[in-house]
Amino acid sequence: MTDRIVLTTGAGGQVGQALMELPPPAGWRIDGRGRGALDITDPDAVGAALADGAVAAVINLAAYTAVDRAETEPDAAYRINRDGPAVLAEACVRRGIPLVHVSTDYVFDGSADRPWRETDPTGPVSVYGASKLAGEQAVAAAGVRHAILRTSWVFGAQGGNFVKTMLRVGADRDSLRVVADQIGGPTPARAIAETCLTLADRLASGADATGVFHYGGSPAVSWHGFAEAIFARAAALGWRVPRTVEAITTADYPTPARRPAYSALDTTRLTEAYGIAAPDWRTGLDDVLARLTQKD
Ligand SMILES: NC(=O)c1ccc[n+]([C@@H]2O[C@H](COP(=O)([O-])OP(=O)(O)OC[C@H]3O[C@@H](n4cnc5c(N)ncnc54)[C@H](OP(=O)(O)O)[C@@H]3O)[C@@H](O)[C@H]2O)c1
């Protein structure tokens, strides 16, 4: 029997590159397309990409992820984060295949004092968050069999992320200031990629748990706590790190976009439906630092 194909968009991004390194699930082949090979906002290109009858699921990792820039580029953010997923969802409906779509903790306003559940009310406080929420709504409205995977604070060996920024900036400075009053769940890109592949496989095989699922790293931590963990491990691996990491408030570090103060995600629904537990970011961080240390 020929392998089924899982078409993966945004394959050149942080999670996309992590996914392209993974072995596909048994019986599958991954067709990963970067932005140059497939623009998700182009219905003709998406139709052509799905024309191969072996395509049995789609994973959408393409997104506009520049959170601050989105405040002044709302049209671009909505085109990619809302209209693109709508194009993909409609194409999947026509072909009768499922869509795994990745979304974000930034759909919430940050006011909770326990990890957010799928049933909690959304309330984005940024253009990026609002555009991602609109994308979720477009996917649900299209009537496609779908899993929307909300994740948070993504880090990996590839692409730009907080871990790599800390290592780069920390190498040149004696002291750093990092925000301590935003709490969330750092999530390894590779774990997200594995979960997307599992969901694509299970949905294509008829699994009936669909809708929104949360998947965020555990335990919840502040950016400051995360930075301290990064530097403690990096120092042991021989990296030059700052002597002090000062805890500051969000007010001390103004950014164009607001961020939720508390955005940890409760992964219980995904665990109950698919047996996938929240990843421990400390293990993921060890893996990523080991890989970055080898590269250097
Ligand atoms: N990064 C995080 O901390 C974070 C947190 C929560 C959720 N998420 C979500 O996780 C998913 C993956 O994020 P990521 O960190 O891998 O983002 P990323 O590194 O920015 O990758 C996104 C990719 O999408 C591509 N893209 C943009 N517009 C496109 C279009 N019209 N058609 C096709 N591809 C397009 C980008 O290409 P260009 O680089 O050429 O623009 C980029 O390669 C996204 O849905 C994101 O919203 C991310």
The ligand as a MOL file (V3000), in Angstrom:
LIG
                    3D

  0  0  0     0  0            999 V3000
M  V30 BEGIN CTAB
M  V30 COUNTS 48 52 0 0 0
M  V30 BEGIN ATOM
M  V30 1 N 6.5340 31.0020 18.6790 0
M  V30 2 C 5.7880 30.9410 19.7730 0
M  V30 3 O 6.2400 31.2410 20.8940 0
M  V30 4 C 4.3600 30.4700 19.6850 0
M  V30 5 C 3.5680 30.4610 20.8500 0
M  V30 6 C 2.2520 29.9850 20.7680 0
M  V30 7 C 1.7650 29.5310 19.5520 0
M  V30 8 N 2.5450 29.5820 18.4440 0 CHG=1
M  V30 9 C 1.9750 29.1130 17.1760 0
M  V30 10 O 2.7140 27.9810 16.7450 0
M  V30 11 C 2.6860 27.8900 15.3170 0
M  V30 12 C 4.0970 27.7310 14.7800 0
M  V30 13 O 4.8550 28.8530 15.2390 0
M  V30 14 P 6.4170 28.9990 14.9880 0
M  V30 15 O 7.0210 29.4460 16.2540 0
M  V30 16 O 6.9290 27.8020 14.2770 0 CHG=-1
M  V30 17 O 6.3920 30.2630 13.9870 0
M  V30 18 P 7.4570 30.7210 12.9040 0
M  V30 19 O 8.8110 30.2130 13.2490 0
M  V30 20 O 7.2480 32.1990 12.7360 0
M  V30 21 O 6.9870 29.9530 11.5980 0
M  V30 22 C 5.8590 30.3270 10.8800 0
M  V30 23 C 6.1540 30.0430 9.4330 0
M  V30 24 O 4.9950 30.3870 8.6520 0
M  V30 25 C 5.4610 30.9640 7.4470 0
M  V30 26 N 4.4280 31.7510 6.8060 0
M  V30 27 C 4.0560 33.0250 7.0360 0
M  V30 28 N 3.0800 33.3800 6.1940 0
M  V30 29 C 2.8120 32.3170 5.3970 0
M  V30 30 C 1.9140 32.0770 4.3340 0
M  V30 31 N 1.0660 33.0120 3.8840 0
M  V30 32 N 1.9150 30.8480 3.7500 0
M  V30 33 C 2.7710 29.8920 4.1770 0
M  V30 34 N 3.6570 30.0690 5.1690 0
M  V30 35 C 3.6720 31.2740 5.7770 0
M  V30 36 C 6.6390 31.8040 7.8770 0
M  V30 37 O 7.4540 32.1110 6.7820 0
M  V30 38 P 8.3070 33.4810 6.7830 0
M  V30 39 O 9.3090 33.3450 7.9040 0
M  V30 40 O 8.8940 33.5020 5.4260 0
M  V30 41 O 7.3250 34.5930 7.0490 0
M  V30 42 C 7.3200 30.8810 8.8850 0
M  V30 43 O 8.2550 30.0270 8.2570 0
M  V30 44 C 1.9620 29.1630 14.8490 0
M  V30 45 O 0.6170 28.8640 14.6110 0
M  V30 46 C 2.0730 30.0960 16.0380 0
M  V30 47 O 1.0120 31.0400 16.0540 0
M  V30 48 C 3.8460 30.0250 18.4820 0
M  V30 END ATOM
M  V30 BEGIN BOND
M  V30 1 1 1 2
M  V30 2 2 2 3
M  V30 3 1 2 4
M  V30 4 1 4 5
M  V30 5 2 4 48
M  V30 6 2 5 6
M  V30 7 1 6 7
M  V30 8 2 7 8
M  V30 9 1 8 9
M  V30 10 1 8 48
M  V30 11 1 9 10
M  V30 12 1 9 46
M  V30 13 1 10 11
M  V30 14 1 11 12
M  V30 15 1 11 44
M  V30 16 1 12 13
M  V30 17 1 13 14
M  V30 18 2 14 15
M  V30 19 1 14 16
M  V30 20 1 14 17
M  V30 21 1 17 18
M  V30 22 2 18 19
M  V30 23 1 18 20
M  V30 24 1 18 21
M  V30 25 1 21 22
M  V30 26 1 22 23
M  V30 27 1 23 24
M  V30 28 1 23 42
M  V30 29 1 24 25
M  V30 30 1 25 26
M  V30 31 1 25 36
M  V30 32 1 26 27
M  V30 33 1 26 35
M  V30 34 2 27 28
M  V30 35 1 28 29
M  V30 36 1 29 30
M  V30 37 2 29 35
M  V30 38 1 30 31
M  V30 39 2 30 32
M  V30 40 1 32 33
M  V30 41 2 33 34
M  V30 42 1 34 35
M  V30 43 1 36 37
M  V30 44 1 36 42
M  V30 45 1 37 38
M  V30 46 2 38 39
M  V30 47 1 38 40
M  V30 48 1 38 41
M  V30 49 1 42 43
M  V30 50 1 44 45
M  V30 51 1 44 46
M  V30 52 1 46 47
M  V30 END BOND
M  V30 END CTAB
M  END
